[in-house]
Amino acid sequence: MTNKISLGIDLGTSELKTVLMDSHGAIRGQASVRLAVSRPHAGWSEQAPQDWWQACVTALAQLRSEHADAYAAIACIGLSGQMHGAVLLDCNNACIRPAILWNDARAHAEAAQLAQDYPAFSDVTGSLAMAGLTAPKLLWLKKHEPQAFAVLDCVLSPKDYLRLRLTGQKITDMSDAAGTLWLDVPRRAWFAPMVEACGLRLEQLPPLVEGDAATGTVSVEAAALLGLSGAVVVAGGGGDNPVSAVGIGAVNAGDSFISLGTSAAIVSVTEQPLGNPNGGVHSFCHALPGRWYAMGAILSGASCLRWATGVLNQPDEAALLALVEAGLPLTAPVAADAPLFLPYLSGERTPYNDPQVRGAFLQLGHDSNPAQLGYAVLEGVAFALRDAMAAVMSTGATVPHCLLVGGGARSQYWAQLLANVLGREMRTLHNSELSASLGAAKLGFAAIGETGLLAGGLEVKNSFMPDQAQHAALNRRYEKYRSLFPAVQALHQLSST
């Protein structure tokens, strides 16, 4: 490898992260910019794509200022981003309206209609029609904002809007396309019947490439704005979970990991499409060719801890975690009648596919305190991931152990609790919070023919083995947790009649 730098850009929901990686895989610089989410109505979640671009410009200006030599050596760029969002462009590439995000539930009726009208499509698209995926959002737009739908020229996924601003090209990759519900996942090609079912034409979707393919170079205008060479190649990139997999080295069959960010997911890499759509399992294309993955997703992950921190009037998440660790050490089983938490703050995907259900605390008493409630939140997310893991394994995918990435991986207490709940070894990694941007940088190198980093992973920081005595005690609480979903689902149905 030569002395080149790859720029990895990861467009998350709450933050845009960037890294500079050298040809040996070392991080030479990083910068991030926070992002805000707009919720104009209950169940809605939107962002302005122009804000993503401004965040990108700001982050790159910081890199250029603080790491001038490395920045000047940038030869390629890789992209990663939040999946399932709908960026809606007119014929002049202007945004028609704010992007509708992955955790937006407004299209629940349209998703149900697609599932009812085209039940066999899920075997091709790899997923049931769900409100969070892209396709139902377009049916919602057609019905509720017909003037916007009438001028629609192209639908992009979020990270592909950054590509458009960088290169002028409207292109997407297989992994992000798989999250739209418009892709024939086994064939890795657009699935015209589902596209047409949403009132769209194939011409309104971008061309498809693999994540390690070159998609063009930075335009003259963007290069001048960002201080880059016009010869910088931009890779296909991918959705945040598959690109995180590249970042941590989860690229072979049986490699598995948990991403514990705003949402959470459990992922197992496969050599062929393995799905269980009726169980809420997604079968998606990996960011590398010839690979797929089975994924169970829960809509509220570490965001539950952030929410609880505010509700319990704690100064920050670290303070709440410290309360929990002091009050409920993992060396002793939790009482059977301790509070339980259902983490459905944004509805749930795997295994229930119900964007309307909502969360709850249960078994509260006069003696319930912030430490117990904080623990219940951590445990509830772990129980939801156990539901998702069982669904993933029902496809034939394997989960021998789990690498743990995302903001939630910073808590050793939570990592041990996950090991105890899931009965699996958890391995945390150095720099795992950067896994998606590091994976993007690797794909950038691959796009210029330098593929040596793709098989590498991140150094293991800590390993957490399941405590079998704790696992047995948690099994009893998990069974009680499982029994509560029908009650909260019925409660929502009663309130909506």
N, C-alpha and C positions, 0 to 999 in steps of 0.2 A: 504494500500500500504506500501511497505517496503522502506527503504532508498536506492533506486537504482537510477542510472543515465542512461538516454537514450541520445544517440548521434544522432542528426539529421543532415544529410548532404544534401544540396540542390545544385545541379550542374546547375547553370544558364548559359546563353550565355556569359555574361560579367564578371561573378563572381561566385566563389564557396563559399557558406556560410555554416558555421557549428554552432550548438548550443549544449550546455549541458543542459538538462532539468531534474529536479528532479521529484520524484513521486507525488509531489503536483502541478506540472505544472510551477514551478518557473524556470527562466533562471539562470543557475549557471556559465555560461561562453559562449563566442562566439568568432569566428575568421573567417576571410574571406581572399580570395586571388583573385586578378583580373585575368581575362583571356582575351586573344587576339583572334580575328577572322581573318582568312586569306581569302582574296578575289582575287584569282589568275586570274580570268576573270570576266567580267561584269556579274552580276547576280549570281555569285558563292559565297558560304559561307561555310567555312570549319574550323575544328579544329582538332588537333591531340589528340586522346584519351589519349596518354601517358602524355600529358600536364595536363589533368584532374586529373590523378592519382597523378602526382607530386604536383599539387595544393592541393589535399586532404592530402597528406603526410605533406606538409608544414603547412596547417591549423591545423592539429592534433598535430603537434609538438608545435605549439604556444599554443594550449589549454593545452597540457600536461605541458608546462613550466609555464603558468600563472595561471592554475587552477588544480594543482596537485591532491588535495584530491578528487575533483569531477571527474576528469579524471580517477582516480584509481577505482572509483565506477561504471564505465560504465558496464552495464549488457546487453545492446541491442543497435542496430543501425537501424535507418530508413533512407530510401533513397528517394529523390525527384530529378527530373531533367527535363531539356528542352525536349520537346516532338518532335517526327517525325524525329529525326536524324537517320542516317544509319551508324552504327559501323560495319565494315566488317572484319570478322576474317577468318583466314585459319585454317587448322586442328590442328595447334600447338597453337591456340589462339593468334596468332600474328596479328596485324592490317595490312591489305593488302594495305590500303591507308588512307589518312585523312578521318575523318567522314564528311559526307555531312549533313548540318544542316537544320533545319526547315525553314529558310528564304532563302534557296537556290532555284533559279528559273530555273535551267538548264533543268529540266525534264518537261517543260511545254508541249512540243509536245507529250511526252509519256503519260502524264496525259490526254491530250485531246484524244489520241488514246484509252486509257482504257475506258474513259467515253463514247466514240462512240461505242466501241465494246461490252461493257458490261453495258448498261444503267440500267438494273434491279439490278445490284450488290449494288448500293448505298443504297437501302432499307435494305440490310443486314449489310453492313459495316458502315452505319450511316453517310456517307459523300460522296459527289462527289469525283471523282479522281481529286486531285489538286497537283500541282508541289511540294508544301511544304510537303506533306505527304510522308511516307516512300516508299510505293510500286512503284510509278513512278520512283523513284531514281534508283531502281534495274533494271528496263527496260532500263534506260539511261546507266547504267553500262554495261549491257549485250551488248548494241549496240556500245558504244564508248570506253569501256575498257574491251574487251572480255577476255584478259589474266587474269585480276583481277577477273572477274566473274567466270572464269574456276576453280580457286582455292578457291572459296568462300565455307566455311564450315558452317558459322553461321552469322546471322544478329541480332545484339542487338540494343536496344535503349540506349541513352547515359548513364543514371544512372545505367543501368545494366552492363556496362563495369566496373564501380566502384565495383559492387557486385562481378564480376568475379575476380577482383584483391584482394578483401577482403576475399572471401570464396572459390574461384576456381570453383564456380557454374555458369552455363549459364542458367539464369531463368529471366522471365519478369512477370509483373503483368497485370491485366486486363485493367487498365486505360491507361498505356503506349501502350499496344497492340492495344487498340481501335484506337490510333492515327497512326497506320501503314497502315490502309486500308485492312489489312489481317484478321481482326477479325469479326466473326459473333457477333455483339454487343448485340442483344437480348439474344442469347444463351451463350455468354461469352466463346466462343471456336473458335479456328482457322477456317477460312473459306477456305477450300481447293480449290474451283474454282478460287478465286482471287490469291491465292498463285501460282497456276499452270499457271495462265494468265501472271504472271511475270517471268515465266521460272524457278521457284523455286520448291523445294520439302518441304513437311512439316517437314522433318528431319532437315532442315536448319534453322528452327525457334525454339526458346527455349520453354521449358515447361511453362505453365501458372499457376499463383497463384493469390489469392486475396491480396490486399495491406496490410492487417493486418496479413497475414500468416507468419510463420517462414520459411526461405529458407536455413537454415544452420547456421553454426557458423564460426567465423573468423578463417582462416587457421593458422597453426603453424608459417608459414613464415611471413604472414601479421601481426600476433600478435607480433612477435619479432621485426619487423620493426617499428610498431606503438606504442609499449608499452602497448598492450592490453592483457586481458586474452583470452585464446583460447576458453573459454566458452561463449563469447559474441555472442548473437543471432542477425542475420540480417533479418529484415522484408522485405516483398515483396515491400513495398513502392509504388511509383506511379509517374505519370507525374506532372509537376509543378502546373498546375491549380487545378486538383483534390486534390492534397496534400495540397495546400494552403487552399482549402475549409475545409479540416480537421483541419488545423491550426486555422482558424477563427471560426470554429463551424458551417459551412454551410453544414449540413449533412442531412437535412430533406427537403421534397418537398416544393418548394416555396422559400427556402433560395436562395438569389442571391447576386452576388458581381461583381465588376469590378476589373480586374487586370491591372494596368497601369505601365507596365515595358517596356523593349525594344520593345516588341509588346504590344498589349492590347487585352483584351477579356472581354465579358460580359457573365456570367454564371448563369444558373438557375438550381437548383437541382430538379430532378424528380424521381418518384417511378417506372417509366417504360420508355423505350426508346421513346423519342419524337423528331422527326427530320423533317427537311425540306431541304433535300440535294440540291434541285434546287435553294433554296434561300441562299445557302452557309452556312447553319446551320449544325453544327456537333452534332450528338447524340453519346455521348461517355459513357463508363463505369466510374463510380465514383471509387475512391480508396477504398471504403468500399463495401462489398458485398450487393447485393439487391438494389443498387442505381445506377442511371444514371444521366447525366446532359446534357442540351441543351446549346450549346455555339456558340456565334458569335465572330469571331476573326478578328482583323485588324492587318496587318503585321508591321506597324510602329506606336508605341505609344509614350512613353516618349523619344524614340530615336529621334523623330522629334525635340523635344526641345533641345536635345544635338546637333543635326545637326545645328539648327538655331543659337545656341550659338556660334559655330565656324564661320558660314557664316557671322554673324553680328559682329564678332570680339569682343565679350564680354568675360570678364575674366573667367566666369563660369556661370552655369545655374541660380544660385541664383541672380547674377547680372542682367541677362536678365529678370527674373521674377520681380525683384524690379523695373526695368524700366517700365514694363508692368503695374504693379499695380499703379505706380505713374501717368502714362500717360493715362490709361484707367480704372478708378475705376468702379467697377461693380454696383455702385449706379446710373449710367446714361447709357441709351441705346447706343450701338455702332451705328455710322452713317451707313446708308444703303449702302453707296458707299465706306466704309472702305475696305482695302484689304481683300481678301479671300485666304485661303490656302487649297489645296487638299493634304492630307497627304500620298500619295501613293509612298513613297520613295523606297519601296521594292515591289511594286505591291499591290494588295489587295485581300483579301479572302472573307469575308462576307460583302455585299451580292453578289459581282461581280465575284469572282473566276477568276481574271485576274492578273497573276503574272508579266505581261509585262507592264501594264499601269504605268505611272510615275506621280509624283506630280507636283504641279504648284502653284505659286502665281498669283493672278488675281486682277484686279482693282487697279493697282499701279498708282500713280501719283507723280508729283514733290514734293508734300508735304508728301509722305509716309516716315515714320521714323522707326527706330528699334523697338520702343515700339509698334507701330501698327502692324509690321510684327510679332513680338513675340506674340502679342495677337492673330493674325490670326492663328498662329501655334497651340496654345492651343485650340482655337475655332474649328479649322479644325479637330483635333483629337476627340473633343467632338461630332462634327457632324458625324464623321465616326462611333463612338460608338452608336449614335442614329440610324443610319442605321442598325447596328448590333443588337440593342435592338429590333427594329421592326421585324427583321427577326426571332429572338429567340421567340418573343411572337406569331408569326404566327404559331408556332408548338402547341400552347396551353399551353406552359410554362408561368409562371407568374413572374413578376418583381415588387413586391410591393414597395421595396426600395432597395438600393444597399449599401453594405459594400464596401469600397474602399481600395485596397491594392496595393503594389508595390511602386517603387521609386517615381512615380508621385503623390502618396497620401501625400507626404510631403508638397505640396503646398496647403494652404487653399484657395488661389485665384482660383486655377484650380478646386478644389473640389466644390466651390460655382458655378463656371461656368458650371461644369458638371450637377449640380442640376438644374440650370436654363435651360440648353439645353434639358436635358432628362425629365424634369418635375417630377423628383423623388428625395426623400430625399437621401442624401449621408451621410454615417457615416464613419468617419475615426477611426482607432483603434490604440491603443498603441502597439508598436512592430510589426506593420503590415508588415514592410519591411522584417521581419523574418518569415512571415506566412508559407512559404513552408518548411523551416527547422524545424519550430515548429511542423507542421503537420507530418513531417517525424519522429520526435522524438516521437510523440504520437503513430504513427503506430509501432514504435519500442517497446514501452511498450505493445501495444496490442498483439504483436507477442509472448510475454512471459506471456500472460494471464492477463495483467493488463489493463483493458479497461475503467476505470473510467474517464479518461481525454477526451475520444472521443467526448462526447456531449458538452464539454465546449468550450467557445469562447475566444476572446480577449476583454479587456475593451475598451469601446467606448471613444475615445478622444474628438471628436467634431461631431456635427450633423449640416448639411447644408440643409435647406429647400429651395425649389425652389421659386424664386421671380417671381410671376405671370406676372407682367408688363414686366420684362426682358424676360420671356419665350415667350410672345407674339411678342416682337421685334425680338428675335432670330429666331422665326419661319419663319419670312420673309427672313432672311439671309439664313436659312437652305434650304428653297425652291430654292433660287438662287444657293446655293452650290450643291444641288441635280441635278440641270439642267446642270451642267458643266461636269459631268462625261462622257457623250457621246462625248463631244468635245475632251477631253484629250485622250480618248480611240481611237478615230478616228485619232488623231495626231500621236499616236504611230503606228497605222496600216499603215498610209501613209509613215512614215519614214522607215518602214521595207519592203516596196515593191520595 
